[in-house]
């Protein structure tokens, strides 16, 4: 597996995490079957592909990228879907997460 292939798997894992967490609210405590099934299947895809990405990528870089991109994406979903507008401090924190993910991925030795 190449580094590019590992990052493709990580991107699939991130998409799975975003889909899973994004549908979690719609499960209504896992009482609604369709959103619950989507949530469970998406997190299974996420964990499977992330485990394979970790064969090449260090765990810290993998997890920092996965969680950072997921946080940003889900924050955007919160803004556009649920009208949850972040305050100034939250916005600054989200910007710092973006900066951190960029630094972790551009300054590593992988």
MDAnalysis code that builds the backbone (N, CA, C; Angstrom):
import MDAnalysis as mda
import numpy as np

u = mda.Universe.empty(330, n_residues=110, atom_resindex=np.repeat(np.arange(110), 3), trajectory=True)
u.add_TopologyAttr("name", ["N", "CA", "C"] * 110)
u.add_TopologyAttr("resid", np.arange(1, 111))
u.add_TopologyAttr("resname", ["UNK", "UNK", "UNK", "UNK", "UNK", "UNK", "UNK", "UNK", "UNK", "UNK", "UNK", "UNK", "UNK", "UNK", "UNK", "UNK", "UNK", "UNK", "UNK", "UNK", "UNK", "UNK", "UNK", "UNK", "UNK", "UNK", "UNK", "UNK", "UNK", "UNK", "UNK", "UNK", "UNK", "UNK", "UNK", "UNK", "UNK", "UNK", "UNK", "UNK", "UNK", "UNK", "UNK", "UNK", "UNK", "UNK", "UNK", "UNK", "UNK", "UNK", "UNK", "UNK", "UNK", "UNK", "UNK", "UNK", "UNK", "UNK", "UNK", "UNK", "UNK", "UNK", "UNK", "UNK", "UNK", "UNK", "UNK", "UNK", "UNK", "UNK", "UNK", "UNK", "UNK", "UNK", "UNK", "UNK", "UNK", "UNK", "UNK", "UNK", "UNK", "UNK", "UNK", "UNK", "UNK", "UNK", "UNK", "UNK", "UNK", "UNK", "UNK", "UNK", "UNK", "UNK", "UNK", "UNK", "UNK", "UNK", "UNK", "UNK", "UNK", "UNK", "UNK", "UNK", "UNK", "UNK", "UNK", "UNK", "UNK", "UNK"])
u.atoms.positions = np.array([
    [0.846, -1.174, 0.000],
    [0.000, 0.000, 0.000],
    [0.892, 1.238, 0.000],
    [0.519, 2.211, -0.796],
    [1.283, 3.456, -0.876],
    [0.709, 4.490, 0.092],
    [1.460, 5.565, 0.251],
    [0.999, 6.666, 1.101],
    [-0.282, 7.277, 0.531],
    [-0.357, 7.405, -0.779],
    [-1.562, 7.935, -1.417],
    [-2.763, 7.048, -1.124],
    [-2.575, 5.733, -1.231],
    [-3.644, 4.786, -0.950],
    [-4.094, 4.910, 0.509],
    [-3.153, 5.091, 1.418],
    [-3.496, 5.247, 2.839],
    [-4.342, 6.504, 3.060],
    [-3.993, 7.594, 2.382],
    [-4.779, 8.822, 2.528],
    [-6.161, 8.693, 1.877],
    [-6.273, 7.915, 0.818],
    [-7.592, 7.655, 0.221],
    [-8.456, 6.876, 1.213],
    [-7.871, 5.864, 1.854],
    [-8.605, 5.111, 2.872],
    [-8.994, 6.004, 4.047],
    [-8.092, 6.899, 4.420],
    [-8.410, 7.833, 5.503],
    [-9.554, 8.757, 5.095],
    [-9.577, 9.207, 3.852],
    [-10.672, 10.055, 3.375],
    [-12.002, 9.304, 3.418],
    [-11.988, 8.022, 3.069],
    [-13.201, 7.203, 3.148],
    [-13.626, 7.055, 4.613],
    [-12.644, 6.861, 5.498],
    [-12.950, 6.761, 6.931],
    [-13.570, 8.052, 7.453],
    [-13.038, 9.171, 7.022],
    [-13.581, 10.467, 7.444],
    [-15.008, 10.631, 6.923],
    [-15.247, 10.254, 5.687],
    [-16.608, 10.343, 5.129],
    [-17.558, 9.454, 5.931],
    [-17.113, 8.255, 6.273],
    [-17.942, 7.363, 7.080],
    [-18.258, 7.944, 8.444],
    [-17.270, 8.568, 9.048],
    [-17.480, 9.183, 10.368],
    [-18.449, 10.348, 10.271],
    [-18.324, 11.140, 9.234],
    [-19.222, 12.284, 9.051],
    [-20.653, 11.804, 8.812],
    [-20.810, 10.791, 7.979],
    [-22.141, 10.238, 7.728],
    [-22.718, 9.646, 9.007],
    [-21.913, 8.876, 9.719],
    [-22.391, 8.234, 10.942],
    [-22.799, 9.254, 11.994],
    [-21.919, 10.170, 12.291],
    [-22.216, 11.176, 13.310],
    [-23.303, 12.135, 12.832],
    [-23.305, 12.436, 11.550],
    [-24.318, 13.323, 10.996],
    [-25.723, 12.748, 11.068],
    [-25.849, 11.424, 11.010],
    [-27.169, 10.796, 11.104],
    [-27.535, 10.400, 12.534],
    [-26.609, 10.556, 13.450],
    [-26.853, 10.117, 14.829],
    [-28.061, 10.809, 15.460],
    [-28.204, 12.097, 15.228],
    [-29.353, 12.833, 15.775],
    [-30.669, 12.293, 15.217],
    [-30.659, 11.919, 13.940],
    [-31.872, 11.408, 13.292],
    [-32.275, 10.020, 13.785],
    [-31.362, 9.306, 14.464],
    [-31.718, 7.970, 14.964],
    [-32.705, 8.032, 16.118],
    [-32.812, 9.210, 16.759],
    [-33.710, 9.398, 17.904],
    [-33.467, 8.322, 18.959],
    [-32.189, 8.233, 19.360],
    [-31.825, 7.242, 20.376],
    [-31.863, 5.819, 19.845],
    [-31.591, 5.646, 18.566],
    [-31.622, 4.358, 17.864],
    [-33.014, 3.730, 17.898],
    [-34.036, 4.566, 17.857],
    [-35.404, 4.068, 17.775],
    [-35.950, 4.130, 16.352],
    [-35.272, 4.859, 15.469],
    [-35.667, 4.921, 14.062],
    [-34.705, 4.050, 13.263],
    [-35.244, 3.044, 12.575],
    [-34.427, 2.002, 11.962],
    [-33.546, 2.469, 10.816],
    [-34.071, 3.248, 9.908],
    [-33.292, 3.633, 8.725],
    [-32.079, 4.487, 9.111],
    [-32.264, 5.576, 9.852],
    [-31.079, 6.342, 10.251],
    [-30.122, 5.527, 11.133],
    [-30.675, 4.640, 11.963],
    [-29.833, 3.809, 12.823],
    [-28.964, 2.875, 11.995],
    [-29.554, 2.272, 10.974],
    [-28.806, 1.372, 10.101],
    [-27.723, 2.133, 9.343],
    [-28.049, 3.306, 8.829],
    [-27.062, 4.135, 8.126],
    [-25.916, 4.481, 9.072],
    [-26.254, 4.886, 10.287],
    [-25.252, 5.264, 11.286],
    [-24.304, 4.104, 11.589],
    [-24.856, 2.926, 11.832],
    [-24.041, 1.760, 12.184],
    [-23.172, 1.316, 11.014],
    [-23.746, 1.262, 9.824],
    [-22.966, 0.847, 8.650],
    [-21.846, 1.852, 8.340],
    [-22.144, 3.124, 8.455],
    [-21.131, 4.146, 8.157],
    [-19.977, 4.085, 9.146],
    [-20.259, 3.871, 10.433],
    [-19.157, 3.804, 11.406],
    [-18.358, 2.515, 11.222],
    [-19.008, 1.436, 10.773],
    [-18.279, 0.203, 10.482],
    [-17.313, 0.411, 9.312],
    [-17.785, 1.073, 8.253],
    [-16.918, 1.392, 7.110],
    [-15.767, 2.282, 7.575],
    [-16.095, 3.249, 8.402],
    [-15.094, 4.177, 8.932],
    [-13.982, 3.433, 9.666],
    [-14.359, 2.591, 10.607],
    [-13.353, 1.890, 11.419],
    [-12.530, 0.916, 10.572],
    [-13.187, 0.243, 9.637],
    [-12.487, -0.699, 8.772],
    [-11.434, 0.009, 7.921],
    [-11.845, 1.080, 7.249],
    [-10.899, 1.767, 6.367],
    [-9.811, 2.493, 7.169],
    [-10.166, 3.016, 8.332],
    [-9.151, 3.695, 9.139],
    [-8.116, 2.692, 9.655],
    [-8.556, 1.490, 9.991],
    [-7.599, 0.483, 10.464],
    [-6.590, 0.127, 9.377],
    [-7.030, 0.132, 8.124],
    [-6.109, -0.150, 7.024],
    [-5.203, 1.050, 6.727],
    [-5.724, 2.256, 6.879],
    [-4.886, 3.449, 6.685],
    [-3.753, 3.466, 7.706],
    [-4.026, 2.966, 8.911],
    [-3.017, 2.962, 9.973],
    [-1.888, 1.962, 9.726],
    [-2.022, 1.123, 8.717],
    [-0.913, 0.246, 8.346],
    [0.268, 1.070, 7.826],
    [-0.026, 2.239, 7.253],
    [0.997, 3.118, 6.685],
    [1.157, 4.390, 7.510],
    [0.044, 5.025, 7.842],
    [0.088, 6.310, 8.551],
    [0.235, 6.103, 10.053],
    [1.029, 6.942, 10.703],
    [1.135, 6.858, 12.164],
    [-0.221, 7.140, 12.817],
    [-0.460, 6.511, 13.951],
    [-1.744, 6.628, 14.630],
    [-2.079, 8.077, 14.985],
    [-1.102, 8.847, 15.417],
    [-1.353, 10.231, 15.798],
    [-1.799, 11.086, 14.623],
    [-1.142, 10.917, 13.495],
    [-1.506, 11.668, 12.291],
    [-2.871, 11.222, 11.788],
    [-3.101, 9.918, 11.795],
    [-4.387, 9.387, 11.351],
    [-5.519, 9.938, 12.208],
    [-5.358, 9.830, 13.510],
    [-6.436, 10.254, 14.404],
    [-6.624, 11.766, 14.398],
    [-5.530, 12.512, 14.351],
    [-5.638, 13.978, 14.321],
    [-6.367, 14.441, 13.059],
    [-6.053, 13.839, 11.945],
    [-6.697, 14.201, 10.687],
    [-8.160, 13.796, 10.703],
    [-8.431, 12.567, 11.110],
    [-9.792, 12.027, 11.162],
    [-10.690, 12.877, 12.066],
    [-10.202, 13.151, 13.257],
    [-11.041, 13.903, 14.195],
    [-11.145, 15.374, 13.797],
    [-10.046, 15.970, 13.356],
    [-10.064, 17.381, 12.981],
    [-10.980, 17.667, 11.808],
    [-10.838, 16.889, 10.753],
    [-11.691, 17.100, 9.574],
    [-13.147, 16.782, 9.921],
    [-13.344, 15.745, 10.731],
    [-14.706, 15.410, 11.165],
    [-15.354, 16.522, 11.968],
    [-14.605, 17.118, 12.880],
    [-15.129, 18.218, 13.703],
    [-15.530, 19.401, 12.817],
    [-14.677, 19.747, 11.892],
    [-14.969, 20.884, 11.002],
    [-16.208, 20.578, 10.146],
    [-16.242, 19.392, 9.553],
    [-17.374, 19.040, 8.690],
    [-18.683, 19.016, 9.470],
    [-18.646, 18.432, 10.666],
    [-19.872, 18.364, 11.460],
    [-20.279, 19.727, 12.000],
    [-19.315, 20.581, 12.234],
    [-19.651, 21.954, 12.623],
    [-20.368, 22.665, 11.485],
    [-19.905, 22.437, 10.253],
    [-20.571, 23.022, 9.087],
    [-21.974, 22.450, 8.909],
    [-22.139, 21.155, 9.159],
    [-23.477, 20.559, 9.113],
    [-24.366, 21.212, 10.163],
    [-23.824, 21.420, 11.351],
    [-24.585, 22.092, 12.405],
    [-25.013, 23.492, 12.004],
    [-24.120, 24.198, 11.331],
    [-24.433, 25.564, 10.898],
    [-25.536, 25.559, 9.845],
    [-25.375, 24.741, 8.803],
    [-26.293, 24.798, 7.675],
    [-27.589, 24.008, 7.880],
    [-27.514, 22.881, 8.571],
    [-28.709, 22.050, 8.736],
    [-29.515, 22.427, 9.970],
    [-28.817, 22.709, 11.063],
    [-29.502, 22.949, 12.334],
    [-29.451, 24.415, 12.782],
    [-28.857, 25.274, 11.964],
    [-28.767, 26.710, 12.277],
    [-28.060, 26.965, 13.613],
    [-27.042, 26.143, 13.917],
    [-26.259, 26.285, 15.143],
    [-25.030, 27.142, 14.827],
    [-25.160, 28.430, 15.015],
    [-24.097, 29.369, 14.660],
    [-23.090, 29.449, 15.816],
    [-21.808, 29.153, 15.547],
    [-20.807, 29.204, 16.610],
    [-20.477, 30.645, 17.012],
    [-20.120, 30.815, 18.277],
    [-19.707, 32.139, 18.743],
    [-18.251, 32.383, 18.338],
    [-17.714, 33.538, 18.699],
    [-16.360, 33.913, 18.288],
    [-15.309, 32.934, 18.808],
    [-15.412, 32.573, 20.072],
    [-14.425, 31.651, 20.657],
    [-14.447, 30.295, 19.944],
    [-15.628, 29.798, 19.647],
    [-15.758, 28.525, 18.934],
    [-15.180, 28.635, 17.533],
    [-15.435, 29.740, 16.857],
    [-14.904, 29.951, 15.515],
    [-13.379, 29.970, 15.535],
    [-12.806, 30.638, 16.511],
    [-11.338, 30.678, 16.638],
    [-10.806, 29.270, 16.891],
    [-11.479, 28.524, 17.755],
    [-11.072, 27.142, 18.024],
    [-11.121, 26.280, 16.784],
    [-12.161, 26.424, 15.984],
    [-12.275, 25.655, 14.741],
    [-11.170, 26.025, 13.758],
    [-10.830, 27.298, 13.685],
    [-9.719, 27.732, 12.821],
    [-8.408, 27.112, 13.290],
    [-8.215, 27.061, 14.602],
    [-6.998, 26.446, 15.135],
    [-6.948, 24.946, 14.837],
    [-8.096, 24.286, 14.843],
    [-8.133, 22.867, 14.465],
    [-7.688, 22.701, 13.020],
    [-8.196, 23.549, 12.136],
    [-7.798, 23.482, 10.726],
    [-6.295, 23.675, 10.590],
    [-5.763, 24.692, 11.264],
    [-4.317, 24.954, 11.217],
    [-3.552, 23.744, 11.750],
    [-4.022, 23.172, 12.832],
    [-3.360, 22.009, 13.416],
    [-3.332, 20.812, 12.482],
    [-4.443, 20.523, 11.833],
    [-4.498, 19.403, 10.890],
    [-3.551, 19.641, 9.721],
    [-3.515, 20.856, 9.220],
    [-2.602, 21.168, 8.112],
    [-1.154, 20.984, 8.559],
    [-0.809, 21.475, 9.732],
    [0.566, 21.339, 10.235],
    [0.929, 19.873, 10.435],
    [0.052, 19.111, 11.061],
    [0.329, 17.687, 11.321],
    [0.578, 16.938, 10.007],
    [-0.188, 17.271, 8.977],
    [-0.060, 16.534, 7.727],
    [1.053, 17.035, 6.818],
    [1.497, 18.262, 6.988],
    [2.564, 18.762, 6.115],
    [3.939, 18.697, 6.762],
    [3.994, 18.558, 8.059],
    [5.284, 18.567, 8.743],
    [5.691, 17.197, 9.283],
    [5.069, 16.111, 8.812],
    [5.438, 14.795, 9.318],
    [6.446, 14.136, 8.400],
    [7.045, 13.067, 8.882],
    [8.087, 12.373, 8.128],
    [7.566, 11.173, 7.353],
    [6.245, 11.007, 7.263],
    [5.678, 9.826, 6.613],
    [5.838, 9.888, 5.120],
])
